[in-house]
Amino acid sequence: MFWWKQQVHTGVWAAFTDSSAGNLGLHVGDDAAAVRRRRGLLEDALQVPAGSLRFMNQVHSADAAVVAADGPASSQPAVTADALVSPDGGAPLAVMVADCLPVVLVGTLPGGGAATAVAHAGRRGLLDGVLANAVTGLRDAGAAELQAWIGPSICGACYEVPEDMQADATARIPELASRTAWGTPALDLAAGATAELAGLGVEAHRVPGCTREESRLYSYRRDHSTGRFAGLVWKDA
């Protein structure tokens, strides 16, 4: 079920699923009841209450939404945003991807608790500041000592883009510059995100795995008719 899973703070876990967890996206033409069953099985694996895992309606924006632990259950309509912030870490959070960066963030609260966030950082969201907005949400909650875990995504040797798109992106975040394995212009989203987070004072950790190259991960570039895997952060019950 998990590509990677680790305790990242006292009582706080982060993970990234793989295709063995099944498609977790309701927006890709899959049977909705089957998706909800998979989400329920995932909640069981996380040992969080049924219906408590928060998903987003992701639109490649830079918007970050704050969620409360007693807010709407995941069976209710998801908030439209590309980052979620739980100021006390009480709400289990999910971000769905199939090439874009799934980013999990955790910060220490006064007294030793944790605030948590997830972000969907594709090219547009990364350039428009979705990571900065997630970080702002955590700091507004009083969190310090922020760390981030950048999950599997399409790598810089596979993410081919037009030359003018590369030029625009790298003018804003130079660390995005890359070339594909076949010698054409490309973007390295993970390198760009690492640089952005460093500039925000956040220690970033990269979880290996290229979605286009790894059959255990969903990839829109490899197969347009594909599912979505998730980046997750949650607290022990």
N, C-alpha and C positions, 0 to 999 in steps of 0.2 A: 504493500500500500504506500510506503514512504520511500522516496528517493533519498531523503536525508532527514534526520530528526535529532534534536539536541536540546538539552536544558541550557538556556541562555542567560538566566538570572534565577535567583532563588525562587523556586516554585513556578517559574515561567518557562514554557517550551516553545520552540519554533520548529517548523517542518515544511517540507515540500513533498507533495504527493507525486506518484508516477501513474502510468496508465493502468496498473493493476488495481488502483482505486476506482477506475472508470471515469468517464466524462462527468464533470461536476458543473458544467455550464447549461443553463436553461435556454440559451439563446442560439444554439447551434443546430436546431432541428431534431434533437433527440427527444425521446418520449419523456414528458415532464415527470410522470409518476416514477419512472426508472431513475431519473436524476435525483429526485427527492429521496428515494430509497438509498441511493449511494451516499448522499449527504448524511442521511441518518446513520448509516454504517460508519462513516467517517467520524461523526460525533461520538458514536460508541467507542471507536478506537482512541479518541482523544479523552474519553471519560468526562465529557461535558454534557449538560442537560440537553435533552432532545429539543430541537428547534432553536437552540441558543447561538449557533454559529452564524455570524453576520457576513453576508455577501453584499456586493455592490452591483449596481447597474453601471458598468464601466463604459465610458464614451471617449477615451483618449483625451480627457481634460486634465487640468492641474488642480481640480477641486478636491479638498480634503474635508470630510464630514466627521463630526464628533458624535460618538455613539455612547449611550449609557448602558450599564449592565442590565437594567430593567427595561430597555427599549424594545422595539418590535422584534419578534422572533424571526428567524430566517425564512419561515413559511409565508411571511407577509411580504408585500412589495419592497424590494431593496431600494435603498437610497441611491440616487444618481450621483456618482462621484468616482474618483480614481485613487482616493486614499481614505482610509478609515483610521480614526484615533480613538482609543479607549483611555480616558484620563486616569483611571485607576487600575487598568489592566483587567477589569472584571468581565468584559465582553470578549468572547472568543472571536477572532477576526480571520477573514479569508480574502485572498485576492486570486483571481483566475487569469491564466495566461496560456499561450501556445506559441511563443517566440519572444514576446515582450518580457521585460524584467519583472519578476515578482520580488518585492523588497519587504522585509520584515524589520521593524525598528523597535527598540526597547530602551527606556530610560529609567534611571533610578529616582524615586520620589523621596522627599524628606521623610525620614523614619524608616526607610529601607524597602518600601513597596516598589512597584514598577508601573509605569505607563507604557502602553503598547500602541503600535500602528502597523498598517500594511499599506503598500503603494503599488500601483500598476504603472510601471515606467517604460512605456514604449518611446519611440523617437519623439513624438509630439509632446507627450506628457513630460518627458525628461527636459526637453528644451523650454517648455513653458513653466517649469518650476514645481512639478508635483512633489518632488522630494523635499524641496525647501518648505512647501506648505505643510507636509506631514511633520517635518521637524519643528516648525513653528507651533503646530498643535500640541506636540509633546512638551515643548518648553513652556507654552501657555499653561499647561497642567502642572508646572513646577518641576518637570523632569530634568535631570542633569546626567552627565556621564553617558551620553547617548551612544548606542552601538546599532549597526545595521547588518543584516545578512542578505546578500544579493543572491537570489536563487538561479537555477538553470535558465538559460535563454539562448537565443540564436547567437552564435559567436561571431567575432569580427572577421573570421575567415569565410563565413557563410552568408552574412547579411549584406547582400549586394544592393546598392542603391544607385540612382543616376548621379552623374558627376556633379550637376548643379545642386542636388539635394545634399550630397556630401559636403560641398563647399559651404553651403549655408549653415549646416549643422556644426561643422568644425570651426567656423568663424566664431561661433558662440561657445562651444565646448571643444577645444582643440584635441583633447584626449580621445574623442570619438573616432578620430582618423584611423582607417584601416584599409587593407586590401583583401579581396577574396583569395582563396587558394588558387583560383584561375586567373588572378591578376587584374581584376576590375575594382572600381571604387566600392568601398564598403564602410560600415559603421560598426564600432565596437561599443555596444550599449553598456556592458558591464564596466569597461574602462572609464567611460564617460560618467557613469553613476558613481564609481569609486572616487573620481576626482571631484564631482559635485559634493558628495558627502564629506570629503576631507575639507573642502572649503567651508562647509557648514559646521565644522568641528565635530564630526561624527566618525567614529572608528568603524570602518567597513570590513566585512569578511565575505569572501566570495566562495560560493558553493559550486563546484565544477559541474559541467554538463552542458553540451550544446544540443538544443532541442532538435535542430535539423539533422544532426548526426546520430542521436541516440533514439533507438526505436522504443524505449520505455517511456519517452517523453512525447507529448503532443506537439506538433509543429504545423502551423498554418502554411509556412513556406514549403514544407515537404508534401503536405496534403491539405488542400483547402477544405475538404470535408473531414474535419477532425474535431476532437473534443478539447476540453480545457482541464489542465491540472491546477493545483492550488498551492499558494504559499499561506502558511497558517501561523498564528501565535495565540497561545492560550495559557491560562493559569491552572495549576493543580486544583482539584475540587477541595 
